[in-house]
Each structure stands twice: as C-alpha cells, then as structure tokens.
Amino acid sequence: MTAEFNIHEAKTHLSRLLERVAAGEHIVISRAGTPVADLVPHQRRTVRLGGLRGRVRYDDADFEGVDQDIQAMFYGDDAAPR
C-alpha cells in the first residue's frame, strides 16, 4: 500500500510515518503535488568481501616501493623518506 503526504504533513507526523514504513508501508512525500521522495523500509545488505577475487589482474611490481609524491601528500614534504 502506498500513501502520499505533502512536506508539511510529513514534517508534522514524521514519527508516525516512520512507524508505518517500519510496518512495511511505502510513503511518498510530495511538493506541490509532485512526488519528491519515497520512504521505504530499510533493507540490510550483506557485504561480501573478496567478490572480485580472481577477476582482477594486476602486477605486484606496480605496488612495490614508496612513491615520494604520495608520501609528501600524506605527511608533508619534510616527512617523506628520501
């Protein structure tokens, strides 16, 4: 079920609207009759680490050593190892 509210109503009744959203309802917030935002229940996403393992190729040599310019950006010109 979808319900539509103008911005003033949404500001006034935000707590109630969030309760309805938590119960699974879809709320549309409109400005001058034009929908501008949707309030929908939050869906937790599972983060899967290593999803690109074996798909990305790179040369380890590209990451060896210290890049003086990068060191200077992080630590200042005087702190960069020479």
SEDONU-901548 format. One record per residue: x, y, z of N, C-alpha, C, O, CB in turn; chain; residue in three letters. Coordinates in nm, 3 decimals. Glycine has a CB too. Layout:
SEDONU-901548
     n.x     n.y     n.z    ca.x    ca.y    ca.z     c.x     c.y     c.z     o.x     o.y     o.z    cb.x    cb.y    cb.z chaine residu
       X       Y       Z       X       Y       Z       X       Y       Z       X       Y       Z       X       Y       Z      A    ALA
...
//
This chain:
SEDONU-901548
     n.x     n.y     n.z    ca.x    ca.y    ca.z     c.x     c.y     c.z     o.x     o.y     o.z    cb.x    cb.y    cb.z chaine residu
   0.084  -0.118   0.000   0.000   0.000   0.000   0.089   0.124   0.000   0.189   0.130   0.071  -0.096   0.000   0.122      A    MET
   0.051   0.222  -0.078   0.126   0.347  -0.087   0.038   0.462  -0.040  -0.079   0.472  -0.079   0.176   0.372  -0.232      A    THR
   0.093   0.548   0.043   0.023   0.667   0.089   0.107   0.788   0.051   0.229   0.781   0.047  -0.002   0.663   0.244      A    ALA
   0.040   0.900   0.022   0.111   1.021  -0.019   0.082   1.134   0.079  -0.031   1.154   0.122   0.069   1.062  -0.163      A    GLU
   0.189   1.207   0.115   0.179   1.319   0.208   0.257   1.436   0.152   0.359   1.418   0.085   0.230   1.280   0.348      A    PHE
   0.209   1.558   0.181   0.288   1.675   0.142   0.397   1.696   0.246   0.398   1.633   0.351   0.198   1.803   0.128      A    ASN
   0.489   1.786   0.215   0.605   1.806   0.302   0.564   1.851   0.442   0.619   1.804   0.541   0.700   1.908   0.240      A    ILE
   0.468   1.941   0.451   0.423   1.989   0.583   0.368   1.874   0.666   0.403   1.860   0.784   0.316   2.100   0.567      A    HIS
   0.284   1.791   0.606   0.229   1.676   0.679   0.340   1.580   0.722   0.339   1.527   0.833   0.126   1.602   0.592      A    GLU
   0.436   1.558   0.633   0.546   1.466   0.663   0.629   1.518   0.780   0.668   1.441   0.868   0.636   1.445   0.540      A    ALA
   0.657   1.649   0.781   0.734   1.706   0.892   0.657   1.695   1.023   0.714   1.662   1.127   0.769   1.853   0.864      A    LYS
   0.529   1.723   1.017   0.446   1.721   1.137   0.430   1.581   1.195   0.426   1.564   1.317   0.310   1.780   1.106      A    THR
   0.421   1.481   1.108   0.390   1.345   1.152   0.501   1.245   1.119   0.474   1.127   1.095   0.260   1.299   1.087      A    HIS
   0.625   1.291   1.118   0.736   1.204   1.077   0.744   1.076   1.159   0.763   0.968   1.103   0.867   1.280   1.087      A    LEU
   0.731   1.085   1.289   0.740   0.965   1.373   0.634   0.863   1.335   0.663   0.743   1.326   0.726   1.002   1.522      A    SER
   0.512   0.909   1.313   0.404   0.817   1.274   0.431   0.756   1.137   0.406   0.638   1.114   0.269   0.891   1.273      A    ARG
   0.481   0.839   1.046   0.511   0.787   0.912   0.620   0.681   0.918   0.613   0.580   0.848   0.553   0.902   0.818      A    LEU
   0.722   0.704   1.001   0.829   0.606   1.014   0.778   0.475   1.074   0.825   0.368   1.036   0.942   0.662   1.101      A    LEU
   0.682   0.483   1.165   0.622   0.361   1.219   0.551   0.283   1.108   0.560   0.161   1.101   0.522   0.394   1.333      A    GLU
   0.481   0.355   1.022   0.411   0.290   0.911   0.509   0.227   0.814   0.487   0.117   0.764   0.321   0.390   0.838      A    ARG
   0.618   0.298   0.788   0.721   0.245   0.698   0.784   0.120   0.760   0.806   0.021   0.690   0.831   0.351   0.670      A    VAL
   0.811   0.124   0.890   0.869   0.008   0.957   0.776  -0.113   0.949   0.822  -0.227   0.954   0.899   0.041   1.104      A    ALA
   0.646  -0.087   0.938   0.548  -0.195   0.926   0.536  -0.244   0.782   0.457  -0.335   0.753   0.412  -0.148   0.976      A    ALA
   0.614  -0.184   0.691   0.615  -0.231   0.553   0.547  -0.141   0.451   0.543  -0.174   0.333   0.553  -0.362   0.546      A    GLY
   0.494  -0.030   0.495   0.423   0.059   0.404   0.520   0.147   0.326   0.629   0.179   0.374   0.323   0.146   0.481      A    GLU
   0.480   0.186   0.206   0.557   0.276   0.120   0.489   0.414   0.127   0.370   0.426   0.100   0.564   0.223  -0.031      A    HIS
   0.566   0.516   0.165   0.514   0.652   0.179   0.580   0.741   0.074   0.702   0.739   0.058   0.539   0.708   0.323      A    ILE
   0.500   0.820   0.004   0.550   0.916  -0.095   0.534   1.055  -0.037   0.426   1.091   0.012   0.476   0.902  -0.232      A    VAL
   0.640   1.135  -0.042   0.635   1.274   0.004   0.637   1.363  -0.120   0.723   1.348  -0.207   0.754   1.309   0.101      A    ILE
   0.540   1.455  -0.126   0.525   1.539  -0.245   0.539   1.686  -0.211   0.512   1.730  -0.099   0.390   1.514  -0.310      A    SER
   0.582   1.762  -0.311   0.589   1.908  -0.301   0.503   1.962  -0.414   0.528   1.934  -0.531   0.740   1.961  -0.310      A    ARG
   0.402   2.039  -0.378   0.310   2.097  -0.476   0.251   1.989  -0.567   0.234   2.010  -0.687   0.381   2.203  -0.560      A    ALA
   0.220   1.873  -0.508   0.158   1.765  -0.584   0.253   1.678  -0.664   0.210   1.581  -0.726   0.059   1.821  -0.674      A    GLY
   0.382   1.713  -0.663   0.481   1.636  -0.738   0.563   1.550  -0.641   0.624   1.604  -0.549   0.575   1.730  -0.820      A    THR
   0.564   1.419  -0.660   0.643   1.333  -0.571   0.791   1.370  -0.575   0.849   1.385  -0.683   0.624   1.185  -0.610      A    PRO
   0.852   1.384  -0.457   0.995   1.418  -0.449   1.076   1.317  -0.370   1.198   1.313  -0.382   1.011   1.555  -0.388      A    VAL
   1.009   1.233  -0.288   1.084   1.136  -0.208   0.995   1.018  -0.173   0.873   1.029  -0.164   1.140   1.201  -0.079      A    ALA
   1.060   0.904  -0.154   0.992   0.783  -0.110   1.048   0.740   0.024   1.170   0.737   0.043   1.006   0.669  -0.215      A    ASP
   0.962   0.708   0.117   1.003   0.645   0.242   0.969   0.497   0.228   0.852   0.461   0.213   0.932   0.711   0.369      A    LEU
   1.070   0.415   0.233   1.050   0.270   0.218   1.124   0.199   0.330   1.220   0.254   0.385   1.100   0.221   0.078      A    VAL
   1.083   0.079   0.365   1.153   0.006   0.471   1.299  -0.017   0.434   1.332  -0.045   0.318   1.085  -0.128   0.499      A    PRO
   1.385  -0.005   0.533   1.528  -0.027   0.513   1.553  -0.175   0.488   1.495  -0.261   0.555   1.610   0.022   0.636      A    HIS
   1.639  -0.205   0.391   1.677  -0.343   0.364   1.826  -0.357   0.390   1.908  -0.297   0.319   1.641  -0.385   0.218      A    GLN
   1.860  -0.435   0.490   2.001  -0.455   0.525   2.069  -0.533   0.414   2.017  -0.634   0.365   2.016  -0.529   0.662      A    ARG
   2.186  -0.486   0.375   2.263  -0.553   0.271   2.378  -0.629   0.335   2.441  -0.581   0.430   2.316  -0.452   0.166      A    ARG
   2.406  -0.744   0.283   2.519  -0.822   0.330   2.639  -0.787   0.244   2.633  -0.792   0.122   2.488  -0.975   0.324      A    THR
   2.748  -0.752   0.310   2.871  -0.719   0.239   2.949  -0.847   0.218   2.978  -0.920   0.313   2.956  -0.613   0.317      A    VAL
   2.982  -0.874   0.094   3.059  -0.993   0.062   3.199  -0.952   0.021   3.219  -0.900  -0.089   2.990  -1.076  -0.051      A    ARG
   3.295  -0.976   0.109   3.433  -0.940   0.080   3.493  -1.043  -0.015   3.460  -1.161  -0.010   3.516  -0.930   0.210      A    LEU
   3.581  -0.995  -0.101   3.650  -1.086  -0.193   3.569  -1.120  -0.316   3.601  -1.217  -0.385   3.687  -1.211  -0.121      A    GLY
   3.467  -1.045  -0.344   3.381  -1.074  -0.459   3.452  -1.067  -0.593   3.407  -1.129  -0.689   3.266  -0.981  -0.459      A    GLY
   3.560  -0.992  -0.601   3.635  -0.980  -0.727   3.759  -1.068  -0.729   3.837  -1.061  -0.824   3.674  -0.835  -0.750      A    LEU
   3.778  -1.149  -0.628   3.897  -1.235  -0.621   3.904  -1.321  -0.748   3.808  -1.390  -0.785   3.894  -1.325  -0.493      A    ARG
   4.019  -1.315  -0.811   4.041  -1.393  -0.932   3.992  -1.327  -1.059   4.019  -1.378  -1.168   3.975  -1.524  -0.918      A    GLY
   3.921  -1.217  -1.049   3.869  -1.148  -1.167   3.952  -1.026  -1.206   3.948  -0.982  -1.320   3.725  -1.106  -1.143      A    ARG
   4.027  -0.972  -1.111   4.107  -0.852  -1.136   4.253  -0.894  -1.141   4.303  -0.962  -1.051   4.083  -0.743  -1.027      A    VAL
   4.319  -0.853  -1.245   4.461  -0.887  -1.260   4.544  -0.759  -1.243   4.508  -0.653  -1.292   4.489  -0.954  -1.398      A    ARG
   4.655  -0.773  -1.173   4.747  -0.662  -1.154   4.886  -0.719  -1.133   4.904  -0.837  -1.103   4.705  -0.573  -1.034      A    TYR
   4.983  -0.633  -1.151   5.123  -0.673  -1.135   5.171  -0.626  -0.998   5.166  -0.506  -0.968   5.212  -0.613  -1.249      A    ASP
   5.216  -0.718  -0.914   5.265  -0.682  -0.780   5.373  -0.575  -0.785   5.385  -0.495  -0.693   5.319  -0.806  -0.710      A    ASP
   5.451  -0.573  -0.892   5.561  -0.476  -0.903   5.508  -0.332  -0.903   5.579  -0.240  -0.864   5.643  -0.502  -1.031      A    ALA
   5.384  -0.313  -0.948   5.326  -0.179  -0.950   5.306  -0.123  -0.810   5.291  -0.002  -0.793   5.193  -0.181  -1.025      A    ASP
   5.304  -0.209  -0.710   5.276  -0.165  -0.574   5.397  -0.173  -0.482   5.384  -0.157  -0.361   5.165  -0.248  -0.517      A    PHE
   5.513  -0.198  -0.537   5.635  -0.207  -0.457   5.698  -0.070  -0.441   5.685   0.016  -0.528   5.734  -0.305  -0.521      A    GLU
   5.767  -0.051  -0.331   5.839   0.074  -0.308   5.749   0.186  -0.259   5.628   0.169  -0.245   5.907   0.118  -0.435      A    GLY
   5.811   0.298  -0.232   5.741   0.414  -0.179   5.739   0.522  -0.286   5.842   0.557  -0.343   5.809   0.466  -0.049      A    VAL
   5.621   0.573  -0.313   5.607   0.683  -0.408   5.626   0.813  -0.331   5.547   0.846  -0.243   5.467   0.679  -0.481      A    ASP
   5.730   0.887  -0.365   5.765   1.009  -0.292   5.653   1.114  -0.298   5.629   1.184  -0.200   5.894   1.068  -0.349      A    GLN
   5.586   1.125  -0.412   5.479   1.224  -0.423   5.362   1.190  -0.330   5.306   1.279  -0.265   5.429   1.232  -0.569      A    ASP
   5.326   1.062  -0.323   5.218   1.021  -0.234   5.257   1.042  -0.089   5.177   1.091  -0.009   5.181   0.872  -0.258      A    ILE
   5.380   1.008  -0.053   5.428   1.030   0.083   5.420   1.178   0.119   5.381   1.213   0.230   5.572   0.979   0.098      A    GLN
   5.459   1.265   0.027   5.455   1.409   0.052   5.312   1.458   0.073   5.288   1.545   0.156   5.520   1.485  -0.065      A    ALA
   5.216   1.402  -0.003   5.076   1.442   0.013   5.023   1.404   0.151   4.946   1.479   0.211   4.990   1.378  -0.096      A    MET
   5.062   1.288   0.201   5.012   1.241   0.329   5.085   1.302   0.448   5.023   1.338   0.548   5.022   1.093   0.337      A    PHE
   5.216   1.315   0.436   5.297   1.351   0.551   5.367   1.486   0.539   5.436   1.527   0.632   5.398   1.246   0.576      A    TYR
   5.351   1.554   0.428   5.420   1.680   0.406   5.554   1.656   0.341   5.610   1.547   0.349   5.437   1.756   0.537      A    GLY
   5.606   1.758   0.277   5.732   1.745   0.203   5.848   1.704   0.291   5.935   1.628   0.248   5.765   1.875   0.134      A    ASP
   5.852   1.754   0.415   5.966   1.726   0.503   5.963   1.583   0.558   6.068   1.529   0.593   5.967   1.824   0.618      A    ASP
   5.844   1.522   0.567   5.833   1.390   0.629   5.855   1.276   0.530   5.872   1.161   0.571   5.699   1.375   0.694      A    ALA
   5.855   1.306   0.402   5.870   1.200   0.302   6.009   1.140   0.312   6.108   1.214   0.316   5.844   1.253   0.160      A    ALA
   6.019   1.007   0.316   6.151   0.943   0.321   6.229   0.973   0.195   6.172   0.984   0.086   6.138   0.791   0.339      A    PRO
   6.357   0.987   0.209   6.443   1.018   0.094   6.532   0.901   0.064   6.613   0.907  -0.029   6.527   1.143   0.120      A    ARG
//
